Amino acid sequence: MISAAERVRLARAPERPVTSDYIDNIFDEFFPLAGDRLHGEDKSILGGIGSLDGIPVTVIGQLKGRTIEENIERRFGMASPEGYRKAQRLMKQAEKFHRPVITFVDTPGAYPGIEAEAEGQGEAIARSLAVMGRLKTPCISVFIGEGGSGGALALAVSDRIIMLENSIFSILSPEGFASILWKDSSRWEEAAEAMKLTAGDLKELGVCDVIVPEPAGGVTLETPKVFARLREELLKTVSELSRISSGSLVEKRYRRLRMIDRAAKKKPSDETDGRTYKSEVEIWQE
């Protein structure tokens, strides 16, 4: 049995494939698009138009580097406001042309620098949540490594969440959790267990829909079976979601978000919660 702490280590492993590796191994074609049309280009977000077995899709993902230089340039996959606004632009374009949106999540969190805050980091993340939540086209999020805080959530308000076996999703890092709760970051392994951040934990909580198995020791570029399994899962999910009307997609996505964790195991009654839910959806979609 692999511990939560070990899965954290595997999720952060430098040899783990990054978003560009999944794009190269899963999609038939990919044409990258740059810039947010407001301020600039953020190299920590890779996005563009791809082809999945002949199906046009929009692909967006956080991008870590392979070398120190690349990681500095991409801020270790931590996006700035420009990155989230670029993602929003691509999502809106996908909706206009009825393309499914596939996001790849792999970030410790949003970039915490002073310049990012000055340029509206909080607003950019909040706007991404709102834009993705209202998209009238299928949205699928794939967790391939770390999924930290609002920086990850900004690309994960989706109809389906697929997680690689050793990926994680949490409100903050285990080190940060331990520092806040126990004033001792060295207890991060204990924190990892308590946070329920693994794919298995999140599937039990109703957050994750599908777990893609990995080989012992984690996925690397030398394990093509993982890419093949993920491609197959994406094809199946895109096909399933494409049969749902745009209005129903938004409604179901809203219901999913409202019912995560304990609410996910409880069906609202027709007389109370059900009626309130319908009213909120109508207001939320305006």
C-alpha positions as CSV (number, residue, x, y, z in Angstrom):
1,M,0.0,0.0,0.0
2,I,1.5,3.3,-1.1
3,S,1.3,6.1,1.5
4,A,-0.1,9.5,0.7
5,A,3.3,11.0,1.3
6,E,4.9,8.7,-1.3
7,R,2.2,9.6,-3.8
8,V,3.0,13.3,-3.2
9,R,6.7,12.5,-4.0
10,L,5.7,10.6,-7.1
11,A,3.4,13.5,-8.2
12,R,6.3,15.9,-7.9
13,A,9.0,13.6,-9.5
14,P,11.1,15.5,-12.0
15,E,11.0,12.6,-14.5
16,R,7.2,12.7,-14.6
17,P,5.7,13.7,-18.0
18,V,4.5,17.3,-18.3
19,T,1.6,18.7,-20.2
20,S,3.5,18.9,-23.5
21,D,4.4,15.2,-23.3
22,Y,0.7,14.2,-22.9
23,I,-0.2,16.5,-25.9
24,D,2.5,14.9,-28.0
25,N,1.4,11.3,-27.1
26,I,-2.4,11.6,-27.1
27,F,-3.5,14.1,-29.8
28,D,-3.1,13.6,-33.5
29,E,-2.4,17.3,-34.1
30,F,-1.9,20.4,-31.9
31,F,-1.7,24.0,-32.9
32,P,-0.6,26.3,-29.9
33,L,-2.2,29.7,-29.3
34,A,-0.5,32.4,-27.3
35,G,-1.4,35.6,-25.4
36,D,-4.4,36.8,-23.4
37,R,-5.1,39.8,-25.8
38,L,-4.9,42.1,-22.8
39,H,-1.4,42.1,-21.3
40,G,1.0,39.4,-22.4
41,E,1.9,35.7,-22.8
42,D,2.4,33.3,-19.9
43,K,4.6,30.3,-20.7
44,S,3.4,28.4,-17.7
45,I,0.0,27.8,-19.5
46,L,0.1,25.9,-22.8
47,G,-3.1,26.0,-24.8
48,G,-4.4,25.5,-28.3
49,I,-6.5,23.5,-30.7
50,G,-5.9,19.8,-31.0
51,S,-7.4,16.8,-32.8
52,L,-8.4,13.7,-30.8
53,D,-9.0,10.8,-33.2
54,G,-10.3,13.4,-35.7
55,I,-12.4,15.3,-33.1
56,P,-11.4,19.0,-32.8
57,V,-10.8,19.9,-29.1
58,T,-9.3,22.8,-27.2
59,V,-6.4,21.8,-24.9
60,I,-5.2,23.9,-22.0
61,G,-2.7,22.9,-19.3
62,Q,-0.2,24.1,-16.8
63,L,3.3,23.5,-18.0
64,K,6.4,22.7,-15.8
65,G,9.9,22.7,-17.2
66,R,12.5,19.9,-17.7
67,T,15.5,22.0,-16.7
68,I,16.1,24.7,-14.1
69,E,16.1,27.3,-16.8
70,E,12.7,26.1,-18.2
71,N,11.2,26.0,-14.7
72,I,12.3,29.5,-14.0
73,E,10.8,30.7,-17.3
74,R,7.6,28.8,-16.5
75,R,7.6,29.5,-12.8
76,F,7.4,25.8,-12.1
77,G,4.0,25.6,-13.7
78,M,2.5,28.5,-11.5
79,A,0.4,30.7,-13.7
80,S,0.1,34.5,-13.6
81,P,-3.1,36.4,-14.4
82,E,-2.1,36.5,-18.1
83,G,-2.1,32.7,-18.1
84,Y,-5.5,32.3,-16.6
85,R,-6.9,35.0,-18.9
86,K,-5.4,33.1,-21.9
87,A,-7.2,30.0,-20.6
88,Q,-10.4,32.0,-20.5
89,R,-10.0,33.2,-24.0
90,L,-9.4,29.7,-25.3
91,M,-12.4,28.4,-23.4
92,K,-14.7,31.0,-24.9
93,Q,-13.3,30.2,-28.3
94,A,-14.0,26.5,-27.8
95,E,-17.6,27.3,-26.8
96,K,-18.1,29.4,-29.9
97,F,-17.0,26.6,-32.2
98,H,-18.5,23.8,-30.1
99,R,-15.2,22.1,-29.2
100,P,-14.8,20.1,-26.1
101,V,-12.3,21.5,-23.6
102,I,-9.6,19.2,-22.1
103,T,-7.4,20.7,-19.4
104,F,-4.3,19.2,-17.9
105,V,-3.6,20.1,-14.2
106,D,-0.1,20.1,-12.9
107,T,0.8,23.0,-10.6
108,P,1.8,23.7,-7.0
109,G,-0.6,26.7,-7.1
110,A,-1.0,30.1,-8.7
111,Y,2.1,32.3,-8.9
112,P,2.3,34.2,-5.6
113,G,4.5,37.1,-6.7
114,I,3.8,40.7,-6.0
115,E,3.5,41.5,-9.7
116,A,0.9,38.8,-10.1
117,E,-1.2,40.2,-7.2
118,A,-0.8,43.7,-8.7
119,E,-2.1,42.5,-12.0
120,G,-5.2,40.9,-10.5
121,Q,-4.3,37.2,-9.7
122,G,-7.4,36.7,-7.5
123,E,-9.8,38.2,-10.0
124,A,-8.2,36.2,-12.9
125,I,-8.7,32.9,-11.0
126,A,-12.2,33.8,-9.9
127,R,-13.1,34.7,-13.5
128,S,-11.7,31.4,-14.8
129,L,-13.9,29.5,-12.3
130,A,-16.9,31.4,-13.6
131,V,-16.1,31.1,-17.3
132,M,-15.4,27.3,-17.1
133,G,-18.4,26.7,-14.9
134,R,-20.8,28.3,-17.5
135,L,-19.2,26.8,-20.7
136,K,-21.9,25.3,-22.9
137,T,-19.4,22.7,-24.2
138,P,-18.0,19.5,-22.6
139,C,-15.2,20.1,-20.1
140,I,-12.8,17.4,-18.9
141,S,-9.9,17.9,-16.4
142,V,-7.0,15.5,-16.2
143,F,-4.7,15.6,-13.1
144,I,-1.3,14.5,-14.2
145,G,0.8,15.6,-11.2
146,E,0.3,18.2,-8.5
147,G,-3.0,20.0,-8.2
148,G,-2.5,22.8,-5.8
149,S,-5.1,25.2,-4.4
150,G,-7.1,27.7,-6.6
151,G,-4.3,27.6,-9.2
152,A,-5.4,24.1,-10.0
153,L,-9.1,24.6,-9.5
154,A,-9.1,27.4,-12.1
155,L,-8.7,24.6,-14.7
156,A,-10.8,22.0,-13.0
157,V,-14.4,23.2,-12.9
158,S,-15.4,20.4,-15.3
159,D,-17.9,17.7,-16.1
160,R,-15.5,14.9,-15.5
161,I,-12.2,14.7,-13.5
162,I,-9.7,12.1,-14.5
163,M,-6.7,11.5,-12.2
164,L,-3.6,9.6,-12.8
165,E,-3.0,7.2,-9.9
166,N,-0.2,9.2,-8.3
167,S,-1.6,12.6,-8.9
168,I,-2.9,14.8,-6.1
169,F,-5.4,17.6,-5.6
170,S,-5.5,19.7,-2.4
171,I,-6.3,23.1,-1.0
172,L,-2.6,23.7,-0.3
173,S,0.6,21.8,-0.1
174,P,1.1,19.3,2.8
175,E,4.0,21.4,4.0
176,G,1.8,24.5,4.2
177,F,-1.0,22.5,5.9
178,A,1.4,21.3,8.5
179,S,2.8,24.8,9.1
180,I,-0.6,26.2,9.7
181,L,-2.1,23.4,11.7
182,W,1.0,22.3,13.8
183,K,3.4,25.2,13.2
184,D,5.8,22.5,12.0
185,S,6.3,21.9,8.2
186,S,8.4,18.8,9.0
187,R,5.1,17.0,9.7
188,W,4.1,17.2,6.1
189,E,3.9,13.4,5.7
190,E,1.3,13.3,8.5
191,A,-0.5,16.2,6.9
192,A,-0.6,14.4,3.5
193,E,-2.5,11.5,5.1
194,A,-5.0,13.8,6.9
195,M,-5.7,15.9,3.8
196,K,-7.2,13.1,1.7
197,L,-5.5,14.4,-1.4
198,T,-4.8,11.2,-3.4
199,A,-6.8,10.0,-6.4
200,G,-8.2,7.2,-4.3
201,D,-9.3,9.4,-1.5
202,L,-10.9,11.9,-3.9
203,K,-12.8,9.2,-5.8
204,E,-14.3,8.1,-2.5
205,L,-15.3,11.7,-1.8
206,G,-17.0,12.0,-5.3
207,V,-14.5,14.6,-6.6
208,C,-12.6,12.2,-9.0
209,D,-14.5,10.2,-11.6
210,V,-11.8,8.0,-13.1
211,I,-8.4,6.9,-12.0
212,V,-5.9,5.9,-14.6
213,P,-3.4,3.2,-13.2
214,E,0.3,3.9,-13.2
215,P,3.2,1.4,-13.1
216,A,5.1,0.8,-9.9
217,G,7.4,3.8,-9.3
218,G,5.1,6.2,-11.3
219,V,4.6,7.2,-14.9
220,T,7.5,8.3,-17.0
221,L,8.0,8.9,-20.8
222,E,9.0,5.3,-21.0
223,T,5.5,4.0,-20.1
224,P,3.4,4.5,-23.2
225,K,0.6,2.3,-21.8
226,V,-0.5,5.2,-19.5
227,F,-0.8,7.6,-22.5
228,A,-2.8,4.9,-24.4
229,R,-5.1,4.4,-21.4
230,L,-5.7,8.1,-21.0
231,R,-6.3,8.6,-24.7
232,E,-8.9,5.8,-24.6
233,E,-10.6,7.3,-21.5
234,L,-10.7,10.8,-23.1
235,L,-12.3,9.4,-26.3
236,K,-14.9,7.6,-24.3
237,T,-15.7,10.7,-22.1
238,V,-15.8,13.1,-25.0
239,S,-18.2,10.8,-26.8
240,E,-20.4,10.5,-23.8
241,L,-20.5,14.2,-22.9
242,S,-21.0,15.3,-26.6
243,R,-24.4,13.6,-26.5
244,I,-25.7,15.9,-23.8
245,S,-27.3,19.2,-24.7
246,S,-25.4,22.4,-23.9
247,G,-28.1,23.5,-21.4
248,S,-28.1,20.2,-19.6
249,L,-24.3,20.2,-19.5
250,V,-24.2,23.4,-17.5
251,E,-27.0,22.3,-15.2
252,K,-25.3,18.9,-14.5
253,R,-22.0,20.6,-13.9
254,Y,-23.6,23.0,-11.4
255,R,-25.3,20.0,-9.7
256,R,-22.0,18.2,-9.6
257,L,-20.1,21.1,-7.9
258,R,-22.9,21.5,-5.4
259,M,-23.0,17.8,-4.5
260,I,-19.3,17.1,-4.0
261,D,-18.2,15.4,-0.9
262,R,-21.2,14.6,1.5
263,A,-23.8,16.3,-0.7
264,A,-22.7,14.0,-3.6
265,K,-24.1,11.0,-1.6
266,K,-27.5,12.7,-0.9
267,K,-30.2,13.3,-3.5
268,P,-32.0,16.6,-2.9
269,S,-35.8,16.2,-2.2
270,D,-38.1,17.4,-4.9
271,E,-40.0,19.6,-2.5
272,T,-37.1,21.6,-1.0
273,D,-33.5,21.3,-2.3
274,G,-34.6,20.4,-5.8
275,R,-36.8,23.5,-6.2
276,T,-34.1,25.8,-4.7
277,Y,-31.5,24.2,-7.0
278,K,-33.5,24.9,-10.2
279,S,-34.0,28.5,-9.2
280,E,-30.3,29.0,-8.5
281,V,-29.3,27.5,-11.8
282,E,-31.5,29.9,-13.7
283,I,-30.0,32.9,-11.8
284,W,-26.4,31.5,-12.2
285,Q,-26.7,31.0,-15.9
286,E,-27.8,34.6,-16.5
